[in-house]
């Protein structure tokens, strides 16, 4: 979850006073011995994580009939068909004409995911497609999808689809993987 927060806001976040007070209360409860059992400690940590998520992460998707703003369309167009190019959130924000922070909020509100997660999904979908239609080695496919390190690519692919790229290629599960990558049913969900 923290990776999602960093992707949307950067490493330094600003919280409303009420959120700081809630988090402070949870810390105080832990210091006063309310985290005496592993289950209670986990419950306090979960409450803190969900409080941060509620304040900092966009929940829900834009309505299906909501038109995509032109600025978001420019950013999405920048990414289309370029999985190997080094496009990052800052570059997408620049294409949209927004600050990174504002872009991340507007993008998430309209697309239902963070820009970093959107970019990763595009790269993983392209990787799955290439594994399905191309006999090139996994290392080559990793490079075509913007990964310099094939081992790191395999790790990310496994986290995303729940199966390694070589096993994915042998399994023939391409159609199910495309649905899973978009958050639809069938296949393992993307990592949180």
N, C-alpha and C positions, 0 to 999 in steps of 0.2 A: 504494500500500500504506500509506503514511504517513497518508493521509486515513482509511483504515479504522481504523488504530491510534488516531488522534485521536477518531474517532467512538465507539470502544469505551472509550477510557481518558482522553480529554482530552489536552491538550498536554504534560503532564508524566507520565512513566511511571516505574515502579519495576521494575528488572530484578534477577533473582537474581545473586549474585556470579559464578557460573559463566558466565552470559551476558555480563556486563561483561568478564570475563577473555577470552572468545572474541572479542568485538568489539575489545578492546584489542589482542589478538594480530593481528587483521586490519589494524588501523591501523598497528601497528608494522611489519608486513610491507610495507605500502605505503610507509612512511617509509624503509625499508631498501632500497628500489628494486625490490621484487617486482612493482610495478605499472608496469614499464618499457614494456610494450606495451599498446595499447588493449584487446586481448583479455584480458590478465592483470588489468588494472585493472577491467574489467567483471566478471571472475570474482570478484575480491575484493569488489566492491560487491554482487554478487549473493549471495555468501555472507553478507555482513553483513545484507542485507535479509531473506534467508530465516531467518537466526538470530533477528532481531527478530520476524518473523512467527510463527515457532515458539513464541516465548515469549509473545507478546501477542495473537495472533489465534486465535479458535476454529477448529479444523479439523474437518471432518466434521459430519454432522447427527445429531440425536437419533434413536434407533431409531424406526421408523414406529409401533410399538405403544406407545411411551412417551407417557403422557398429559401434556397440557400443564398445568403448574401453574396454580392459580387466579390467582396474581399475574400471570403472563404472559397468561393469558386476559383479565384486566381491561385490561391494556395494549393487547392486540390489539383488544378490543372498542371501546376509546376511538378507535382509528384507523378502524374499519370505516365505510365510506360517507361519510367526511369528508375527501376529498383536498385541498380548498381551505383547510381550517382549519389554522392555524399550530400543528400538533402537532410537538413535537420530542422528542428522547430524554429530556430532563429531565422533561418532562410525562408521558411514558410511564412512567418510573421512579417518579414520584410516584403515578400511578394503581396501579402494582404494589405500592407500599409499600416500595420498596427504594432504596438509594443508587444514583446513576447508574452507578457502577462495577460494583457487584454486579448490578444489573439487566442491564447490557450483557453480562456474562458468562453469567448464567442464560438470558437471552433467546437469545443466540447458541448456547448448548449445546442448547436445545430447538428453535429455529427454523432453525438451520443458516446464519444470516446475522446481521449486526449490526443493531441496531434502526434506525440511520440508513439503511442499505441497504434494509431492509424498508419503511420509510416512502417512500423514493424509488421503490421498485418499485410500491407501491400508487398513487402519483401518476402514474407513467408508464403503468401499466395503464389507469388511468382516462382519461388523455390519449389513449391509443390507441383505447379504446372510443369516446370522444367524437368523435375524428377519423373513426371509421368510421360512426357513426350520426347525427352532427350536422353540418349545413352551416355552422355558425357560423365566423367567421374564426379563424385560429390564435391571434390575440391574445386573443380571448374564451375560447377553450379553455384557453389558458395560465393566465388568471386563475381560471377554474373549478377548476384543478388546483393553485392556490396559488402561481403564479409571477406576480410583478408585471411582470417584464420579458419580453416575448415573444421577444426575441433570446436571452436567457439560456435560456429554456425550449427554444428550438429547438436550442441547443447541447447541453443536457443530453439532450434527446430523441435527437439524432443520436448522442451517445456511447452511449446506452443501447441503441438499436435499429439503429444503423448507417445510418440514413437520416433525412433531415429530415422534419418533420411534414407539410409540403405534399406532398412526394414520397410519403410514407407513405400519405396520404389518396388520392392518385391511383393508387397501386399496388394497393390492395385486399389488402394482406398482413396483415390484422388477426389471423387465427387463428394464423399462424406467429409473429407478434410476441408473442402471449400466451404461447406455449410458450417463446419465447426469454427473456421477462421472468422466467419462473419457473426459468430455467436448464436447460430441456429442450432437446433437439436441435431443429433446424430454425430457421434464422434466426441472426443474429449474437449472440454471447454478450454479457452486460452487461459494462461496463468493470470493470477491476480497480482 
